[in-house]
Amino acid sequence: MTGLHLSAEELEPVVKRLRRAQGQLTGVLKMIEEGRDCGDVVTQLAAVSKAIDRAGFSMIATGLEQCIQDGEDTTEAKKRLEKLFMSLA
């Protein structure tokens, strides 16, 4: 396996999470434009951030499953997935 290739079926939960995050972000922008309380805005920003992080983690988990199923060299797979994981930190 030379790269992470996910099927539409595997990407569906990731896309759903990102669409949810997109909706949350639209709501945050509206809150800011309306001059809403900073604490409420920060709380919603944290929720958006968490949703995006979960989408990334979901992709990494799926990639790991693929590597195991494909019988890929675990050392190389581990390095690549670790790099992806650390990019989310």
Secondary structure, DSSP 8 states (H G I E B T S, - for coil): --S----HHHHHHHHHHHHHHHHHHHHHHHHHHTT--HHHHHHHHHHHHHHHHHHHHHHHHHHHHHHHHHT--HHHHHHHHHHHHHHT-
